[in-house]
């Protein structure tokens, strides 16, 4: 206790005066006024006649205790207003229309401006190592993927070098390597085949490279437009499982499409058919296998063995036998890493040398194996592309699937590596980067390029520091274009097929991925499997479109069929630092941390002790319980221990929690759920037997009643007292309560629309008609000011003439108050309220039907 100085005496005298005033208030005529207001309006701020005067008072009088030493306090009223368009403009739009924001937008298009001035030698060394390493992988892969796209190999080189150069200027991801990829190459081949089929054979100017470059032009225009308009969020409409489905199906398609080339009979199988047909035809022609299989199967086996040894088994041996020598272990692991990265290049070099040895003395086109052939040196036909008339129109049907593959694959890869390596990737800027890359690539005869997962993973493992590493990768490709094209002639086609199969096999989803989809969400697993099957048995385009439709359908269904719940109440309390009573040791009690240590020590010594889950928690008697509203099916929703029994709301009160947004998609369903529940658990306000037959609705006429002459004939008397007793000889009393309060929990509603608000108005009208009186509509947990504005526009939440007349129930109004402190030091609030804290109204006192949380209706006089 503090010493009683002058200020404390004044406070004590003031409290005594307040107590005396309160006692006088209880014995005065104001009690009668209060009861009259409660009887007619449901509370002192809900009367249409007197409420408006009361809410204009300067204070709200609250009887009870805010603290241990006061029984009467006054809280200033808080007049809350609806949000306006001007406030929205000031809050969200004004700052985006300034010259400064325009400058920031322009600077955001070139992220390199922010980090290039800080470039240093440490970054440069890491970028050079990563860039050259990736460049050595990029050269053989780009020529291989060009074959998938049914293009000459040099076009893969053109796409890879320009992609590496341009992307580094616009990128927000340091790890992504842009260039030709397997799935996009397959889609390019599909587009080329479809467009060529629309032209007569050998039409001048219509060639596969021209179509591929025109596709790059269209993809670039769309991607850069979406990025500049900041519409990258549209890419998120397609779910991960759908993307994984068509990626797996496409990889399976590519893999089987390369088997004929691997075995040496590629001319006998049409690899542009549906995948299942390619598989059947490939197996049919196995007897036609040629010597090429030696240059395909052997490299393929070596590549997988190499990957297993350098990527898995070798490092494990290093950890096991060189644990005592960290330096040697680090050197050996470094060797394994770079050997793993160079495996494709080494295999191609070795088997190209063997191919040269057996074919350089043979006439061209008559060699024992099929080789890559002539690759033009340098950059040919550089300049503005000339698009043949009508070509873009004939390509239009193939464009959507191509753009989806291009954007989805790149965004998924860039965001994945951003999360792994702890930096932020801006999807809109990535779309600008990929769009600029493909647009500028049309000047170099490039075909569509996007992010590669395997090369990006390699860059990340090499310790790349900035996007500038792409410049060094591009230089490696340029050197190959100008200096190594003569050697490219002798690369065996079967060896390139082996490299493709080895690279694409990483895109196949493993059984673990499928099982994880099933464990996380079974419908996602179904979508994944169906997408794979459609891609394999139909086409990659149909797989993509199914993935899109499935994602959109799931989104719509989740909104159209909301998981609304009716709520009941339970008393809960928070137990801080609970003690745990050990079973069989009544004198022992531990806190939670000590329990874990105790159980661990018991295990070490082989003692059979109960697990922490089996130990009863001892709650202290001063725990403060408060009302928590949870669904009645809490055993299914897992919100609460299923052994706890949920208490229903007081009779005549319905509490319903809406989920997600409340819009035109789901408002009708919410309406039906709520009104059906009301009719099932409450009775009508006016008994139906008091209404004429002609006044009853056609769909609720009651039970059939015998004509009067039959009644007189059999002398049967009828005493009907309720809706349900009509037509029955026994008097039945409906003990269901009258509906008094409908409380809607809006804590999960982030937006509404006019259709939904109108359905709420219709519900209010239907409920009033059913109850034959006005029923209070309360709203709790509204998060959006625009949701509150929408409700206010239809006279929800406030006292008004239309919906607060003398038929409103008698009860008590409820307000939430908040204790606020002027101190920002958390330590002051750790053990109690701050000395300078004050109590304020939490919500507007002019809106008594809006609450911070669901009121405790059990304490109301309903």
Secondary structure, DSSP 4 states (H G I P E B T S, - for coil): -----HHHHHHHHHHHHHHHHHHHHHTSTHHHHHHHHHHHHSSTT--TTTHHHHTTSSEEEEES-SSTT-SEEEEE--------HHHHIIIIIGGGGSHHHHHHHHHHH-THHHHHTT--HHHHHHHHHHHHHHHHHHHHHHHHHHHHTTS-HHHHHHHHHHHHHHHHHH-S-SS-EEE--HHHHHHHHHHHHHHHTTS-TT-TT--HHHHHHHHHHHHHHHHHHHHHTT-GGGGGGS-HHHHHHHHHHHHHHHHHHHHHHHHT-GGGS-TTS-HHHHHHHHHHGGGG--THHHHHHHHHHHHHHHHHIIIIIHHHHHHHHSTT-HHHHHHHHHHHHHHHHTHHHHHHHHHHHHHHHHHTTSPTT-SSS-B------S--S-S---PPTTHHHHHHHHHHHHHHHHHHHHHHHHHHHHHHTT----HHHHHHHHHHHHHHHGGGT----EEEHHHHHHHHHTT--STTHHHHHHHHHHHHHHHSHHHHTT-BHHHHHHHHHHHHGGGSPPHHHHHHHHHH-HHHHHHHHHHHHHHHHT-HHHHHHHHHHHHHHHHHHHHHS---EEEEEEEE---SS-EEEPTT-TT-EE-HHHHHHHHHHHHHTT-----GGGSEEE--TT---EEEEEETTHHHHTSS-TTSPPBPPSTTEEEEE--S-BSTTTHHHHHHHHHHHHHHHEE-SS-GGGS-GGGS-TT---S----HHHHHHHT------SGGGTT-SS-----PEEP-EEEEE-TT---B-HHHHHHHHHHHHHHHHHHTS--EEEEE----HHHHHHHHHTT-SS--SSS-STTSPP------EEEE-S---HHHHTTS--TT-EEEESS-TT-TTEESS---GGGS--
